[in-house]
Amino acid sequence: MSVLQELIPLKVLVIGASRGIGLGFVEQLLQYQSITKIYATYRCEESATELFSLREHHKDRLIGFPMDITDESSIVSAIKQISQQTKQIHLVIYCVGILHDGDFQPEKSLRQIVPENLIRYFQVNSIGVVLLAKHLMPLLRHKDSSMFAAISAKVGSIGDNRLGGWYGYRASKAALNMFLKTISLEYNRRCPKTIVVALHPGTTDTNLSQPFQANVPPEKLFPVSKTVNQLLEVMKNLELKDSGEFFSWDGNLLPW
Ligand SMILES: NC(=O)c1ccc[n+]([C@@H]2O[C@H](COP(=O)([O-])OP(=O)(O)OC[C@H]3O[C@@H](n4cnc5c(N)ncnc54)[C@H](OP(=O)(O)O)[C@@H]3O)[C@@H](O)[C@H]2O)c1
């Protein structure tokens, strides 16, 4: 049985909940009566205003913590605060990611490769998840079912790469996938009831995809609520044997 169908009080952690898909998960998960606490992290307060107003309406169930995933001490500090409130997390949804930011844009060709930009892609899109998995392990080592789901991207699939371009984003998502696979193997030994998966959300109407939406057919550009519902359906159907796999929004397995 998937963690979301368990009839026990569930505690959830959403990382990168300030906006986009992460905020969408918080909104949807608040509808689940079985979820008694949602710990939601944000990086900067300016972009987290919607999360804060949601928190105003759900003070008893929604708790926010600052966390910059590129700073290990910030991860440690947030998890320490969460650990003072609970000894168990049942569902972790990692929604952090970066594709562009002002002059920082995905590369169309080798001429545009800038080492500092590649490092930024890896810091945000790849390394954060393994730091999180390192520090979260004590909260996932319990007798109930649990899940550690990270939003990856199909463009991180090496087998599916037919178009090229987006060197840093693609490589950082491929690295994220390898981290998740490796985390799944260690978690299998250390917290054996935790399913670890990479999820592809499909092109979703957020700030991240906004500059690249022009050529996306309308039926393939999902509103955030649709993406979240689809991913929750996928997550509900996952079993322990699925740990370490890469799933698309429609439930299909993706090639690494
Ligand atoms: N949208 C799509 O079409 C699409 C497609 C495939 C995959 N994805 C993946 O889906 C995930 C969510 O993306 P989205 O579309 O929701 O993008 P988004 O709206 O741009 O949200 C990105 C989130 O990542 C957070 N973040 C960025 N840098 C961070 C850091 N250093 N520490 C902590 N949080 C940080 C942002 O926080 P701030 O508000 O503080 O910046 C924000 O909450 C990403 O992993 C993305 O790669 C999206």
The ligand as an SDF file (V2000), in Angstrom:
LIG
                    3D

 48 52  0  0  0  0  0  0  0  0999 V2000
    7.7940   23.4170  -15.1420 N   0  0  0  0  0  0  0  0  0  0  0  0
    8.1590   22.4470  -15.9930 C   0  0  0  0  0  0  0  0  0  0  0  0
    7.7230   22.4020  -17.1660 O   0  0  0  0  0  0  0  0  0  0  0  0
    9.0960   21.3740  -15.5420 C   0  0  0  0  0  0  0  0  0  0  0  0
    9.3790   20.3310  -16.4440 C   0  0  0  0  0  0  0  0  0  0  0  0
   10.2470   19.3210  -16.0430 C   0  0  0  0  0  0  0  0  0  0  0  0
   10.7840   19.3600  -14.7790 C   0  0  0  0  0  0  0  0  0  0  0  0
   10.5050   20.3920  -13.9240 N   0  0  0  0  0  0  0  0  0  0  0  0
   11.1340   20.3720  -12.6000 C   0  0  0  0  0  0  0  0  0  0  0  0
   10.1350   20.5580  -11.6180 O   0  0  0  0  0  0  0  0  0  0  0  0
   10.7180   21.1400  -10.4450 C   0  0  0  0  0  0  0  0  0  0  0  0
    9.8710   22.3230  -10.0090 C   0  0  0  0  0  0  0  0  0  0  0  0
    9.9500   23.3050  -11.0310 O   0  0  0  0  0  0  0  0  0  0  0  0
    8.8620   24.4460  -11.2320 P   0  0  0  0  0  0  0  0  0  0  0  0
    8.4000   24.3420  -12.6160 O   0  0  0  0  0  0  0  0  0  0  0  0
    7.9030   24.4310  -10.1080 O   0  0  0  0  0  0  0  0  0  0  0  0
    9.8220   25.7280  -11.1470 O   0  0  0  0  0  0  0  0  0  0  0  0
    9.7130   27.1160  -10.3680 P   0  0  0  0  0  0  0  0  0  0  0  0
    8.2990   27.5940  -10.3510 O   0  0  0  0  0  0  0  0  0  0  0  0
   10.7650   27.9700  -10.9690 O   0  0  0  0  0  0  0  0  0  0  0  0
   10.0860   26.7080   -8.8560 O   0  0  0  0  0  0  0  0  0  0  0  0
   11.4000   26.3480   -8.5470 C   0  0  0  0  0  0  0  0  0  0  0  0
   11.5010   26.1580   -7.0650 C   0  0  0  0  0  0  0  0  0  0  0  0
   12.8540   25.8260   -6.7390 O   0  0  0  0  0  0  0  0  0  0  0  0
   13.2470   26.6550   -5.6350 C   0  0  0  0  0  0  0  0  0  0  0  0
   14.6970   26.8590   -5.5830 N   0  0  0  0  0  0  0  0  0  0  0  0
   15.5130   27.3280   -6.5630 C   0  0  0  0  0  0  0  0  0  0  0  0
   16.7780   27.4050   -6.1030 N   0  0  0  0  0  0  0  0  0  0  0  0
   16.7420   26.9560   -4.8140 C   0  0  0  0  0  0  0  0  0  0  0  0
   17.7110   26.7900   -3.7940 C   0  0  0  0  0  0  0  0  0  0  0  0
   19.0070   27.1020   -3.9910 N   0  0  0  0  0  0  0  0  0  0  0  0
   17.3260   26.3100   -2.5920 N   0  0  0  0  0  0  0  0  0  0  0  0
   16.0260   26.0020   -2.3570 C   0  0  0  0  0  0  0  0  0  0  0  0
   15.0500   26.1570   -3.2750 N   0  0  0  0  0  0  0  0  0  0  0  0
   15.4150   26.6360   -4.4790 C   0  0  0  0  0  0  0  0  0  0  0  0
   12.5250   27.9520   -5.9010 C   0  0  0  0  0  0  0  0  0  0  0  0
   12.5680   28.7440   -4.7210 O   0  0  0  0  0  0  0  0  0  0  0  0
   12.6120   30.3740   -4.8380 P   0  0  0  0  0  0  0  0  0  0  0  0
   11.1930   30.7890   -5.0110 O   0  0  0  0  0  0  0  0  0  0  0  0
   13.2000   30.7880   -3.5600 O   0  0  0  0  0  0  0  0  0  0  0  0
   13.4700   30.7070   -6.0160 O   0  0  0  0  0  0  0  0  0  0  0  0
   11.1530   27.4240   -6.2730 C   0  0  0  0  0  0  0  0  0  0  0  0
   10.4240   27.0660   -5.1090 O   0  0  0  0  0  0  0  0  0  0  0  0
   12.1550   21.5030  -10.8410 C   0  0  0  0  0  0  0  0  0  0  0  0
   13.0270   20.5180  -10.3860 O   0  0  0  0  0  0  0  0  0  0  0  0
   12.1140   21.4880  -12.3560 C   0  0  0  0  0  0  0  0  0  0  0  0
   13.3870   21.2210  -12.8960 O   0  0  0  0  0  0  0  0  0  0  0  0
    9.6680   21.3820  -14.2810 C   0  0  0  0  0  0  0  0  0  0  0  0
  1  2  1  0
  2  3  2  0
  2  4  1  0
  4  5  1  0
  4 48  2  0
  5  6  2  0
  6  7  1  0
  7  8  2  0
  8  9  1  0
  8 48  1  0
  9 10  1  0
  9 46  1  0
 10 11  1  0
 11 12  1  0
 11 44  1  0
 12 13  1  0
 13 14  1  0
 14 15  2  0
 14 16  1  0
 14 17  1  0
 17 18  1  0
 18 19  2  0
 18 20  1  0
 18 21  1  0
 21 22  1  0
 22 23  1  0
 23 24  1  0
 23 42  1  0
 24 25  1  0
 25 26  1  0
 25 36  1  0
 26 27  1  0
 26 35  1  0
 27 28  2  0
 28 29  1  0
 29 30  1  0
 29 35  2  0
 30 31  1  0
 30 32  2  0
 32 33  1  0
 33 34  2  0
 34 35  1  0
 36 37  1  0
 36 42  1  0
 37 38  1  0
 38 39  2  0
 38 40  1  0
 38 41  1  0
 42 43  1  0
 44 45  1  0
 44 46  1  0
 46 47  1  0
M  CHG  2   8   1  16  -1
M  END
$$$$
